[in-house]
Amino acid sequence: MSVSEPTASLEIALAHASRLLATDPALAGEQATEILKVVENHPQALLVLGASHNARGDAARAAGILAPLAVEQPRSAFVQYELGVALSRLRRREEAVDALRRAVALKPELAQAWLALADQLTAGADAAGADAAYAAYVRYSTRDPELMAAAKALCENSIPEAEALLRRHLKKAPTDVAAIRMLAEVAARLGRDEDAERLLARCLELAPSFHGARQNYALVLNRGNKGAEALAEVETLLAIEPDNPGYRNLKAVILCRIGDYAPAIDIYDDLLRQFPQHAKIWMSYGHALKTAGHQDRAIRAYRRSIELNPAFGEAYWSLANLKTFRFDGDDVDAMRRQLQRVDLDVEHRLHFEFALGKALEDAGGYEASFGHYQRGNALRLSLAPYSADENAARTRRSKNTYTREFFEQRRGSGAEAADPIFIVGLPRAGSTLIEQILSSHSAVEGTMELPEIIAMTRELRQRTDAPQTTPYHDVLADLGADELRALGESYLQRTRIHRKRGAPFFIDKMPNNFAHVGLIQLALPNARIIDARRHPLACCFSAFKQHFARGQKFSYGLDDIGRYYRDYVELMAHFDEVLPGRVHRVIYENMVDDTEAEVRRLLDYCGLPFEAQCLRFFENDRPVRTASSEQVRKPIYREGIDHWRHYEAWLGPLKRALGPVLDAYPAVPEFPKG
């Protein structure tokens, strides 16, 4: 045997023992002990043994081994790190901090040492030092193999795998801000925005200068319609980097969300002077211009986005979504060429399908148009599955909960304010027209489709041990008068940012709130509720050919949307029975046939005097965010009422799903009790 063979065998044994630390620290310690029997006081074996005791929670034995080793090996960052961990567990904080500072000085890229140092500085109330240490950890954590594996899973959209990896990692390192941020991204992708918000808040509590986490936090707050809070976070970032284009773009997005379009447009103008080749910014700019009523400029912005990226399906759909815009033959050919590509991303493809459906509809090619709408919906449904059976079960549950006796027992509960006017119903039922008419009144301000009521339902579920499965109605039923009043006051406070004019009344036009009439009645008993209703085939098919960004999963199949409309009619009929006269219904066709009479009825219900300007609603230049934004800037016209008949040959599944609701319209058929 050569002289080098024992040395090679020792190195192999040490490498094996080191690897075992992650999976079996006890066995790693045994291997290190065996090596020390052969080579007494071997530094690497002593380090493995000390680390093994640390991993098993025996800090005293670890420190007993590592403290003298640190004297003998003063240039070993790993020894200093393991000693720091042992000392911190023995509550010898100052000594632990010294050891960990030596570790990061010797090896700045040793991420876990920065994390341990940050934790000790936090415990010692050194907020600034902890923040700097967490920032250094974030900088170097990209080399952590566990986080790299989780990041890879996120990139591949393997969300369950990413979540499992991150939760396992955070069990061992609960203050790992990089992992907390990644877990927040997992939560956001799963639609658990409250979880994402909580995780990011914790992240920033630990590491205030973790700018990436703060940017994510602003995004999540904005998505949760917490515009003021989101804006504050972005302003904090801009105070540090005023020229950062990402932060400025996010500020513009938030300003649009809270209805401040003029400063948002100014930001986009400036960004596009710096980045004139950025297709997505041109599209966002177009959205802001469209909502603010600058249609010609919006069209130019969308066109510029398409010039820069001809495969950008969403830009084509944005043009189609203007409703009054018409594509030309070159546009149609360009869209068809894109759809022939086998490498076209599914999101772009579905946008092209909807846009081409609209282009062919305008040209009178209804059969081909329907084919494109159907394919676009099928793609969308594959990305956002929906269960009509679950929705029907929710309807039955609501009917069983919200009885006449239920409301009688809670009479007098809720906030007294009468400020909100809720417009509910299905999308594409004429709610934007009603909003435009009402917001033309001097006492009423239009806002947007506010998500506060839906956010409140999620927050109510969070009060339970099983928020994913517990109906919020069960939580609501247990609330007392003070708690119901607090719910109403919270809604009023959270919507205040959208009220720019100081008018006594404001409109919340979220159509899905029809499912939450019970909550509105309990929290805001003096609010007005208007149900916008349109012919089932006209309304449902209009929703079918509309690509909604989010929140309307029922609209991607003719059977699903027909059953959803039927459930909606059934639930509203129930509220008409248990809360007689509470909801005012506007039949769209009646509004078109005799606008003045319907407007007077509407204003009477709202307790408002008649104002002639409400009949000239199309002169109202307020921002309008919905798909009908350009249509409500024109006088009412009858041509659209029966437009669905061009597609009647393909609407059999929709008719069957609607059943007696279609036959009875505008009356309502009998529904089973409970």
C-alpha positions as CSV (number, residue, x, y, z in Angstrom):
1,M,0.0,0.0,0.0
2,S,1.4,3.4,-0.9
3,V,1.8,6.3,1.6
4,S,-1.0,8.3,-0.1
5,E,-3.7,5.6,0.3
6,P,-4.4,6.2,4.1
7,T,-4.6,9.9,3.4
8,A,-7.0,9.3,0.5
9,S,-9.1,7.0,2.6
10,L,-9.3,9.6,5.4
11,E,-10.4,12.3,3.0
12,I,-13.1,10.0,1.6
13,A,-14.3,9.2,5.2
14,L,-14.3,12.9,6.1
15,A,-16.2,13.9,3.0
16,H,-18.8,11.2,3.7
17,A,-19.2,12.3,7.3
18,S,-19.7,15.9,6.2
19,R,-22.4,14.9,3.7
20,L,-24.2,13.0,6.4
21,L,-24.6,16.2,8.5
22,A,-27.6,17.2,6.4
23,T,-29.5,13.9,6.5
24,D,-28.2,11.9,9.5
25,P,-26.2,14.1,11.9
26,A,-26.0,11.3,14.5
27,L,-24.3,9.0,12.0
28,A,-22.0,11.9,10.9
29,G,-20.9,12.3,14.5
30,E,-20.2,8.6,14.8
31,Q,-18.1,8.7,11.7
32,A,-16.2,11.7,13.0
33,T,-15.6,10.0,16.3
34,E,-14.1,6.9,14.5
35,I,-11.8,9.2,12.5
36,L,-10.6,10.9,15.7
37,K,-9.7,7.5,17.1
38,V,-7.3,7.1,14.2
39,V,-6.1,10.7,13.8
40,E,-6.4,12.4,17.2
41,N,-7.5,16.1,17.2
42,H,-8.0,16.1,13.4
43,P,-9.5,19.6,12.8
44,Q,-12.0,18.7,10.1
45,A,-13.2,15.7,12.1
46,L,-13.6,17.9,15.2
47,L,-15.6,20.4,13.1
48,V,-18.0,17.6,11.8
49,L,-18.4,16.3,15.4
50,G,-19.2,19.8,16.7
51,A,-21.6,20.5,13.9
52,S,-23.2,17.1,14.5
53,H,-23.9,18.1,18.2
54,N,-25.3,21.4,17.0
55,A,-27.6,19.7,14.6
56,R,-28.9,17.3,17.3
57,G,-29.5,20.3,19.7
58,D,-26.6,19.6,22.1
59,A,-25.2,23.1,22.1
60,A,-23.0,22.6,25.3
61,R,-21.1,19.6,23.8
62,A,-20.8,21.5,20.5
63,A,-19.3,24.6,22.2
64,G,-16.9,22.4,24.2
65,I,-15.5,21.0,21.0
66,L,-15.7,24.1,18.9
67,A,-14.3,26.8,21.3
68,P,-10.8,25.4,21.5
69,L,-10.9,24.5,17.8
70,A,-11.7,28.1,17.0
71,V,-8.5,29.1,18.8
72,E,-6.4,26.6,16.9
73,Q,-8.1,27.3,13.6
74,P,-8.7,31.1,13.7
75,R,-9.0,31.4,9.8
76,S,-11.8,28.8,9.5
77,A,-15.1,30.5,8.8
78,F,-17.0,27.3,9.2
79,V,-15.7,26.7,12.7
80,Q,-16.6,30.3,13.7
81,Y,-20.1,29.8,12.3
82,E,-20.8,26.5,14.1
83,L,-19.3,28.0,17.3
84,G,-21.6,31.1,16.9
85,V,-24.6,28.8,16.5
86,A,-23.7,26.8,19.6
87,L,-23.1,30.0,21.7
88,S,-26.4,31.5,20.5
89,R,-28.3,28.5,21.7
90,L,-26.6,28.8,25.0
91,R,-27.9,32.4,25.2
92,R,-24.3,33.7,25.2
93,R,-25.4,36.4,22.6
94,E,-22.4,38.7,22.6
95,E,-19.9,35.9,22.2
96,A,-22.2,34.4,19.5
97,V,-22.3,37.7,17.6
98,D,-18.5,38.0,17.8
99,A,-18.0,34.5,16.4
100,L,-20.5,35.0,13.6
101,R,-19.0,38.4,12.7
102,R,-15.6,36.6,12.4
103,A,-17.2,34.0,10.2
104,V,-18.7,36.5,7.7
105,A,-15.4,38.5,7.7
106,L,-13.5,35.4,6.8
107,K,-16.1,34.2,4.2
108,P,-18.6,36.9,3.2
109,E,-20.4,34.5,0.9
110,L,-21.3,32.2,3.8
111,A,-25.0,32.9,3.7
112,Q,-26.1,30.9,6.7
113,A,-23.7,32.8,8.9
114,W,-25.3,36.1,7.8
115,L,-28.7,34.7,8.7
116,A,-27.6,33.5,12.1
117,L,-25.9,36.9,12.7
118,A,-29.1,38.7,11.7
119,D,-31.1,36.7,14.1
120,Q,-28.8,37.4,17.0
121,L,-28.7,41.1,16.2
122,T,-32.5,41.1,16.1
123,A,-32.6,39.4,19.5
124,G,-30.2,42.1,20.8
125,A,-32.5,44.9,19.5
126,D,-29.9,46.1,16.9
127,A,-32.4,46.7,14.2
128,A,-30.0,48.5,11.8
129,G,-27.4,45.8,12.2
130,A,-29.9,43.0,11.7
131,D,-31.3,44.7,8.6
132,A,-27.8,44.9,7.1
133,A,-27.1,41.3,7.9
134,Y,-30.4,40.1,6.4
135,A,-29.6,42.1,3.3
136,A,-26.2,40.4,3.0
137,Y,-27.9,37.1,3.5
138,V,-30.3,37.8,0.7
139,R,-27.4,38.7,-1.5
140,Y,-25.5,35.5,-0.9
141,S,-28.5,33.1,-0.4
142,T,-28.8,32.5,-4.2
143,R,-26.1,29.9,-3.8
144,D,-28.0,27.9,-1.2
145,P,-28.8,24.5,-2.9
146,E,-32.2,24.1,-1.2
147,L,-33.3,27.6,-2.2
148,M,-32.0,27.0,-5.7
149,A,-34.1,23.8,-5.9
150,A,-37.2,25.8,-4.8
151,A,-36.5,28.5,-7.3
152,K,-36.2,26.0,-10.0
153,A,-39.5,24.5,-9.1
154,L,-41.1,28.0,-9.1
155,C,-39.6,28.7,-12.5
156,E,-41.1,25.4,-13.8
157,N,-44.4,26.3,-12.1
158,S,-44.2,23.2,-10.0
159,I,-46.0,24.9,-7.1
160,P,-46.6,22.0,-4.8
161,E,-42.9,21.0,-5.0
162,A,-41.7,24.5,-4.4
163,E,-44.0,24.9,-1.4
164,A,-42.9,21.6,0.1
165,L,-39.2,22.5,-0.3
166,L,-39.7,26.0,1.2
167,R,-41.7,24.8,4.2
168,R,-39.2,22.2,4.9
169,H,-36.4,24.7,4.7
170,L,-38.2,27.3,6.9
171,K,-38.8,24.6,9.6
172,K,-35.0,24.6,10.0
173,A,-34.5,28.3,9.3
174,P,-37.7,30.2,10.2
175,T,-36.1,33.7,9.7
176,D,-34.7,33.0,6.3
177,V,-36.1,36.1,4.6
178,A,-35.3,34.8,1.1
179,A,-37.3,31.7,1.7
180,I,-40.1,33.7,3.2
181,R,-40.3,35.9,0.2
182,M,-40.4,32.8,-2.1
183,L,-43.1,31.2,0.0
184,A,-45.1,34.4,-0.4
185,E,-44.8,34.1,-4.2
186,V,-46.1,30.5,-3.9
187,A,-49.1,31.9,-1.9
188,A,-49.7,34.6,-4.5
189,R,-49.7,32.1,-7.3
190,L,-52.2,30.0,-5.5
191,G,-54.5,33.0,-5.0
192,R,-53.8,33.1,-1.2
193,D,-53.1,36.8,-1.2
194,E,-53.7,37.3,2.5
195,D,-51.0,34.6,3.2
196,A,-48.7,36.4,0.8
197,E,-49.3,39.7,2.4
198,R,-48.6,38.3,5.9
199,L,-45.4,36.6,4.8
200,L,-44.1,39.7,3.1
201,A,-44.9,41.8,6.1
202,R,-42.9,39.4,8.3
203,C,-40.1,39.6,5.7
204,L,-39.9,43.3,6.0
205,E,-40.2,43.3,9.7
206,L,-37.0,41.2,9.8
207,A,-35.3,43.0,6.9
208,P,-36.6,46.5,6.1
209,S,-34.0,47.0,3.4
210,F,-35.0,43.9,1.5
211,H,-36.2,46.0,-1.5
212,G,-37.3,43.0,-3.6
213,A,-39.6,41.9,-0.8
214,R,-41.0,45.4,-0.4
215,Q,-41.7,45.6,-4.2
216,N,-43.6,42.2,-3.9
217,Y,-45.4,43.6,-0.8
218,A,-46.6,46.6,-2.8
219,L,-47.8,44.4,-5.6
220,V,-49.8,42.1,-3.2
221,L,-51.3,45.1,-1.4
222,N,-52.4,46.6,-4.7
223,R,-53.9,43.3,-5.8
224,G,-55.8,43.3,-2.5
225,N,-57.1,46.8,-3.3
226,K,-55.1,48.4,-0.5
227,G,-54.0,51.2,-2.7
228,A,-52.9,53.7,0.0
229,E,-50.7,51.1,1.7
230,A,-49.3,49.9,-1.7
231,L,-48.5,53.5,-2.7
232,A,-46.7,54.1,0.6
233,E,-44.5,51.0,0.0
234,V,-43.6,52.2,-3.5
235,E,-42.8,55.7,-2.2
236,T,-40.4,54.2,0.3
237,L,-38.6,52.4,-2.6
238,L,-38.6,55.5,-4.7
239,A,-37.1,57.6,-1.9
240,I,-34.1,55.2,-2.2
241,E,-34.0,54.8,-6.0
242,P,-36.1,57.6,-7.5
243,D,-35.2,56.7,-11.1
244,N,-35.8,52.9,-10.7
245,P,-38.0,52.1,-13.7
246,G,-39.6,49.1,-12.0
247,Y,-40.7,51.1,-9.0
248,R,-42.0,53.9,-11.2
249,N,-44.0,51.5,-13.4
250,L,-45.5,49.9,-10.3
251,K,-46.4,53.4,-9.0
252,A,-48.3,54.0,-12.2
253,V,-50.1,50.7,-11.9
254,I,-51.2,51.5,-8.4
255,L,-52.3,55.1,-9.4
256,C,-54.5,53.6,-12.1
257,R,-55.9,51.2,-9.5
258,I,-57.0,54.0,-7.2
259,G,-58.3,56.1,-10.1
260,D,-55.5,58.7,-10.4
261,Y,-55.0,58.4,-14.1
262,A,-53.4,61.8,-14.9
263,P,-50.2,61.2,-12.9
264,A,-50.1,57.6,-14.0
265,I,-50.1,58.7,-17.6
266,D,-47.4,61.2,-16.9
267,I,-45.2,58.4,-15.5
268,Y,-45.8,56.2,-18.5
269,D,-45.0,59.1,-20.8
270,D,-41.7,59.5,-19.1
271,L,-40.9,55.8,-19.0
272,L,-41.6,55.5,-22.7
273,R,-39.2,58.3,-23.5
274,Q,-36.5,56.2,-21.7
275,F,-37.7,52.8,-22.9
276,P,-39.5,53.4,-26.3
277,Q,-39.0,49.7,-27.3
278,H,-40.9,48.2,-24.3
279,A,-44.1,46.6,-25.7
280,K,-45.7,45.9,-22.3
281,I,-45.3,49.5,-21.1
282,W,-47.0,50.7,-24.3
283,M,-49.9,48.4,-23.5
284,S,-50.2,49.5,-19.9
285,Y,-50.1,53.1,-21.2
286,G,-52.9,52.2,-23.6
287,H,-55.0,50.9,-20.7
288,A,-54.6,54.1,-18.7
289,L,-55.4,56.3,-21.8
290,K,-58.5,54.2,-22.6
291,T,-59.8,54.4,-19.1
292,A,-59.3,58.1,-18.9
293,G,-61.3,58.5,-22.1
294,H,-58.4,59.2,-24.6
295,Q,-59.4,56.5,-27.1
296,D,-57.3,57.7,-30.1
297,R,-54.2,57.9,-28.0
298,A,-54.9,54.5,-26.5
299,I,-55.3,52.9,-30.0
300,R,-51.9,54.4,-31.0
301,A,-50.3,53.0,-27.9
302,Y,-51.7,49.5,-28.5
303,R,-50.6,49.7,-32.1
304,R,-47.1,50.6,-31.1
305,S,-47.1,47.7,-28.7
306,I,-48.0,45.4,-31.6
307,E,-45.3,46.9,-33.8
308,L,-42.7,46.1,-31.2
309,N,-44.0,42.6,-30.5
310,P,-46.3,41.2,-33.2
311,A,-46.8,38.0,-31.1
312,F,-48.3,40.1,-28.2
313,G,-51.8,38.7,-28.2
314,E,-53.0,40.8,-25.3
315,A,-52.3,44.0,-27.2
316,Y,-54.6,42.8,-30.0
317,W,-57.2,41.9,-27.5
318,S,-56.9,45.3,-25.9
319,L,-57.8,46.8,-29.2
320,A,-60.8,44.4,-29.6
321,N,-61.8,45.2,-26.0
322,L,-62.4,48.8,-26.9
323,K,-65.6,47.4,-28.5
324,T,-66.0,50.4,-30.8
325,F,-62.7,49.6,-32.6
326,R,-62.7,47.7,-35.9
327,F,-59.8,45.6,-37.2
328,D,-58.8,45.8,-40.9
329,G,-57.9,43.0,-43.2
330,D,-54.2,43.3,-42.5
331,D,-54.9,42.9,-38.8
332,V,-56.9,39.8,-39.4
333,D,-54.2,38.3,-41.6
334,A,-51.5,39.1,-38.9
335,M,-53.5,37.4,-36.2
336,R,-54.1,34.3,-38.3
337,R,-50.4,34.1,-39.0
338,Q,-49.7,34.2,-35.2
339,L,-52.2,31.5,-34.5
340,Q,-50.5,29.2,-37.0
341,R,-47.3,29.2,-34.9
342,V,-46.7,26.0,-33.0
343,D,-44.5,27.9,-30.4
344,L,-47.1,30.5,-29.5
345,D,-47.5,30.8,-25.7
346,V,-51.0,29.7,-24.5
347,E,-51.7,33.2,-23.0
348,H,-50.9,34.9,-26.2
349,R,-52.9,32.3,-28.2
350,L,-56.1,32.7,-26.2
351,H,-55.9,36.5,-26.5
352,F,-55.5,36.1,-30.3
353,E,-58.5,33.7,-30.4
354,F,-60.8,36.2,-28.6
355,A,-59.5,39.2,-30.7
356,L,-59.9,37.3,-33.9
357,G,-63.4,36.3,-32.8
358,K,-64.3,39.9,-32.4
359,A,-62.7,40.9,-35.7
360,L,-64.7,38.3,-37.6
361,E,-67.9,39.1,-35.7
362,D,-67.6,42.8,-36.8
363,A,-67.1,41.5,-40.4
364,G,-70.2,39.3,-40.2
365,G,-68.4,36.0,-40.2
366,Y,-70.3,34.6,-37.3
367,E,-69.6,30.9,-37.6
368,A,-65.9,31.4,-37.9
369,S,-66.1,34.0,-35.1
370,F,-67.9,31.6,-32.8
371,G,-65.1,29.0,-33.4
372,H,-62.5,31.4,-32.3
373,Y,-64.5,32.4,-29.2
374,Q,-65.0,28.7,-28.4
375,R,-61.3,27.9,-28.7
376,G,-60.3,30.9,-26.6
377,N,-62.7,29.9,-23.9
378,A,-61.4,26.3,-23.9
379,L,-57.9,27.5,-23.5
380,R,-58.9,29.8,-20.6
381,L,-60.9,27.1,-18.9
382,S,-57.8,24.8,-19.0
383,L,-55.9,27.4,-17.0
384,A,-58.8,28.3,-14.6
385,P,-61.0,25.2,-13.8
386,Y,-64.5,25.8,-12.6
387,S,-67.2,23.7,-11.0
388,A,-70.9,24.6,-11.7
389,D,-71.9,22.0,-9.1
390,E,-69.9,23.8,-6.4
391,N,-71.6,27.1,-7.3
392,A,-75.0,25.5,-7.1
393,A,-74.2,24.2,-3.7
394,R,-73.1,27.7,-2.6
395,T,-76.4,29.0,-3.8
396,R,-78.4,26.4,-1.7
397,R,-76.2,27.2,1.3
398,S,-77.0,30.9,1.0
399,K,-80.7,30.3,0.7
400,N,-80.6,28.1,3.8
401,T,-78.6,30.6,5.8
402,Y,-80.3,33.9,4.9
403,T,-83.9,33.4,5.9
404,R,-86.4,36.1,6.8
405,E,-86.0,35.1,10.5
406,F,-82.2,35.4,10.2
407,F,-82.5,39.0,9.2
408,E,-85.2,39.8,11.7
409,Q,-83.0,38.6,14.5
410,R,-80.3,41.0,13.4
411,R,-82.4,44.0,12.7
412,G,-80.6,47.2,13.6
413,S,-77.1,45.7,13.1
414,G,-74.4,47.2,10.9
415,A,-73.1,50.6,10.1
416,E,-75.7,53.4,9.6
417,A,-74.1,55.1,6.7
418,A,-76.1,55.1,3.4
419,D,-73.1,56.2,1.2
420,P,-72.6,53.0,-0.9
421,I,-74.8,52.2,-3.9
422,F,-74.0,48.6,-5.0
423,I,-74.7,47.6,-8.6
424,V,-74.8,43.8,-8.8
425,G,-75.6,41.1,-11.3
426,L,-73.7,39.4,-14.1
427,P,-71.0,41.0,-16.2
428,R,-72.2,42.4,-19.5
429,A,-75.7,43.0,-18.1
430,G,-75.7,46.8,-18.4
431,S,-74.2,47.6,-15.0
432,T,-71.7,50.1,-16.5
433,L,-74.6,52.0,-18.2
434,I,-76.4,52.2,-14.8
435,E,-73.2,53.4,-13.2
436,Q,-72.7,56.0,-15.8
437,I,-76.2,57.3,-15.4
438,L,-76.0,57.5,-11.6
439,S,-72.5,59.0,-11.6
440,S,-73.8,61.8,-13.8
441,H,-75.9,62.9,-10.8
442,S,-74.3,65.6,-8.7
443,A,-74.7,63.6,-5.5
444,V,-73.1,60.4,-6.8
445,E,-69.6,59.4,-7.5
446,G,-68.7,56.4,-9.7
447,T,-65.6,54.5,-8.7
448,M,-64.9,51.0,-10.1
449,E,-65.6,47.3,-9.4
450,L,-64.4,47.4,-5.8
451,P,-63.2,44.1,-4.4
452,E,-63.6,45.0,-0.7
453,I,-66.8,42.9,-0.1
454,I,-65.1,39.8,-1.6
455,A,-62.0,40.5,0.4
456,M,-64.1,40.7,3.5
457,T,-65.5,37.2,2.8
458,R,-62.0,35.9,2.6
459,E,-61.1,37.6,5.9
460,L,-64.1,36.1,7.6
461,R,-63.0,32.6,6.5
462,Q,-59.5,33.4,7.9
463,R,-61.1,33.5,11.4
464,T,-61.7,29.7,11.2
465,D,-59.3,26.8,11.5
466,A,-60.2,25.7,7.9
467,P,-60.3,28.9,5.8
468,Q,-60.2,27.0,2.5
469,T,-63.4,25.0,3.2
470,T,-65.5,26.9,5.8
471,P,-68.3,29.0,4.3
472,Y,-67.9,32.6,5.4
473,H,-71.7,32.7,6.0
474,D,-71.1,30.4,9.0
475,V,-68.7,33.0,10.6
476,L,-71.0,35.8,9.7
477,A,-73.9,34.1,11.5
478,D,-72.0,34.1,14.7
479,L,-71.1,37.8,14.7
480,G,-72.8,40.2,17.1
481,A,-74.1,43.7,16.4
482,D,-70.8,45.5,17.3
483,E,-68.9,43.1,15.0
484,L,-71.3,43.7,12.1
485,R,-71.1,47.4,12.6
486,A,-67.3,47.1,12.5
487,L,-67.5,45.2,9.2
488,G,-69.5,48.1,7.7
489,E,-67.2,50.7,9.0
490,S,-64.2,48.8,7.7
491,Y,-65.8,48.7,4.2
492,L,-66.4,52.5,4.3
493,Q,-62.8,53.2,5.4
494,R,-61.2,50.9,2.8
495,T,-63.2,52.4,0.0
496,R,-62.4,56.0,1.0
497,I,-59.4,56.2,-1.3
498,H,-61.6,55.8,-4.4
499,R,-63.8,58.8,-3.5
500,K,-62.2,61.8,-5.2
501,R,-65.1,64.3,-5.4
502,G,-66.5,64.2,-1.9
503,A,-70.0,63.4,-3.1
504,P,-72.4,62.0,-0.5
505,F,-72.9,58.7,-2.4
506,F,-70.6,56.4,-4.3
507,I,-71.0,53.4,-6.5
508,D,-69.4,49.9,-6.0
509,K,-70.0,48.2,-9.3
510,M,-68.6,44.7,-8.5
511,P,-71.1,42.4,-10.2
512,N,-70.2,39.3,-8.2
513,N,-71.5,41.0,-5.1
514,F,-75.0,39.6,-5.8
515,A,-73.7,36.5,-4.0
516,H,-73.1,38.6,-0.9
517,V,-76.3,40.5,-0.5
518,G,-76.7,38.9,2.9
519,L,-73.4,40.3,4.0
520,I,-74.2,43.8,2.6
521,Q,-77.5,43.8,4.4
522,L,-75.9,42.9,7.7
523,A,-72.9,45.2,7.5
524,L,-74.5,48.2,5.5
525,P,-78.3,47.9,6.0
526,N,-78.9,51.4,4.6
527,A,-76.8,51.0,1.4
528,R,-78.7,50.8,-1.9
529,I,-78.5,47.6,-4.0
530,I,-79.4,47.6,-7.7
531,D,-79.6,44.4,-9.7
532,A,-78.7,44.9,-13.3
533,R,-80.4,42.2,-15.4
534,R,-80.3,41.6,-19.2
535,H,-81.8,38.9,-21.4
536,P,-80.2,35.6,-20.5
537,L,-78.9,34.8,-24.0
538,A,-77.7,38.3,-24.7
539,C,-76.0,38.5,-21.3
540,C,-74.5,35.1,-21.2
541,F,-73.2,35.1,-24.8
542,S,-71.7,38.5,-24.3
543,A,-69.8,37.2,-21.3
544,F,-68.7,34.1,-23.2
545,K,-67.1,36.2,-25.9
546,Q,-65.4,38.5,-23.3
547,H,-62.0,37.6,-22.1
548,F,-62.0,38.6,-18.4
549,A,-58.6,39.1,-16.8
550,R,-59.7,37.3,-13.6
551,G,-62.6,36.6,-11.3
552,Q,-65.2,35.2,-13.8
553,K,-64.2,31.6,-14.2
554,F,-67.8,30.6,-14.8
555,S,-67.8,32.4,-18.2
556,Y,-65.6,30.0,-20.2
557,G,-68.2,27.4,-21.0
558,L,-71.8,27.8,-22.4
559,D,-73.2,25.2,-20.0
560,D,-71.3,26.7,-17.0
561,I,-72.4,30.3,-17.7
562,G,-76.0,29.2,-18.2
563,R,-76.1,27.4,-14.9
564,Y,-74.4,30.4,-13.2
565,Y,-77.1,32.7,-14.6
566,R,-79.8,30.4,-13.3
567,D,-78.2,30.2,-9.9
568,Y,-78.0,34.0,-9.8
569,V,-81.7,34.4,-10.7
570,E,-82.6,31.9,-8.0
571,L,-80.6,33.6,-5.3
572,M,-81.9,37.1,-6.1
573,A,-85.4,35.7,-6.1
574,H,-84.7,34.4,-2.6
575,F,-83.5,37.8,-1.4
576,D,-86.6,39.4,-3.0
577,E,-88.7,37.0,-0.8
578,V,-86.9,37.4,2.5
579,L,-86.0,41.1,2.1
580,P,-89.0,42.4,0.1
581,G,-88.3,45.7,-1.7
582,R,-84.6,45.7,-0.6
583,V,-83.2,45.3,-4.1
584,H,-84.1,47.5,-7.1
585,R,-84.0,45.7,-10.4
586,V,-83.2,47.3,-13.7
587,I,-84.1,45.3,-16.8
588,Y,-81.7,46.4,-19.5
589,E,-84.2,46.2,-22.4
590,N,-86.6,48.4,-20.4
591,M,-83.8,51.0,-19.9
592,V,-83.2,51.0,-23.7
593,D,-86.9,51.2,-24.6
594,D,-87.9,54.0,-22.1
595,T,-84.8,55.5,-20.7
596,E,-86.3,58.4,-18.9
597,A,-88.9,56.4,-17.0
598,E,-86.3,53.9,-15.9
599,V,-83.9,56.6,-14.8
600,R,-86.6,58.3,-12.7
601,R,-87.4,55.0,-11.1
602,L,-83.8,54.4,-10.4
603,L,-83.3,57.8,-8.8
604,D,-86.4,57.5,-6.7
605,Y,-85.1,54.2,-5.3
606,C,-81.8,55.9,-4.4
607,G,-83.7,58.8,-2.8
608,L,-82.2,61.3,-5.3
609,P,-84.0,64.1,-7.1
610,F,-84.2,63.9,-10.9
611,E,-81.3,65.7,-12.8
612,A,-81.5,66.0,-16.5
613,Q,-77.8,65.3,-16.9
614,C,-78.5,61.7,-16.0
615,L,-80.1,61.3,-19.4
616,R,-77.0,62.8,-21.0
617,F,-74.7,60.3,-19.2
618,F,-72.6,59.9,-22.4
619,E,-71.2,63.4,-21.8
620,N,-69.8,62.3,-18.5
621,D,-66.0,62.2,-18.9
622,R,-65.2,60.2,-15.7
623,P,-62.8,57.3,-16.0
624,V,-64.5,54.0,-16.8
625,R,-62.5,50.8,-16.3
626,T,-64.8,48.1,-17.7
627,A,-65.2,46.5,-21.1
628,S,-68.1,48.9,-21.8
629,S,-66.0,52.0,-21.3
630,E,-66.4,53.3,-24.9
631,Q,-70.0,52.2,-25.4
632,V,-71.3,54.2,-22.4
633,R,-69.6,57.3,-23.8
634,K,-72.3,57.2,-26.6
635,P,-76.1,57.5,-26.4
636,I,-78.1,54.3,-25.9
637,Y,-78.7,52.4,-29.0
638,R,-81.0,49.4,-29.7
639,E,-78.8,47.6,-32.2
640,G,-77.0,45.5,-29.6
641,I,-80.1,44.0,-27.9
642,D,-80.6,41.1,-30.3
643,H,-77.1,40.8,-31.5
644,W,-76.8,37.3,-29.9
645,R,-79.3,36.0,-32.5
646,H,-76.4,35.9,-35.1
647,Y,-75.0,33.0,-32.9
648,E,-78.2,31.3,-32.0
649,A,-77.4,28.2,-34.0
650,W,-74.5,27.4,-31.6
651,L,-76.2,28.3,-28.3
652,G,-78.0,25.0,-27.6
653,P,-75.9,24.1,-24.5
654,L,-76.6,27.6,-23.1
655,K,-80.4,27.4,-23.7
656,R,-80.6,23.9,-22.1
657,A,-78.6,25.1,-19.0
658,L,-80.8,28.2,-18.6
659,G,-84.0,26.1,-18.7
660,P,-87.1,27.8,-17.3
661,V,-85.2,31.0,-16.5
662,L,-84.9,31.6,-20.2
663,D,-88.6,30.9,-20.9
664,A,-89.8,33.1,-18.1
665,Y,-87.6,36.2,-18.7
666,P,-88.0,38.9,-17.6
667,A,-90.3,37.2,-15.0
668,V,-88.8,34.6,-12.7
669,P,-89.9,30.9,-12.5
670,E,-90.6,29.1,-9.3
671,F,-87.6,27.7,-7.5
672,P,-87.4,24.9,-4.9
673,K,-87.4,26.2,-1.3
674,G,-84.0,25.9,0.5
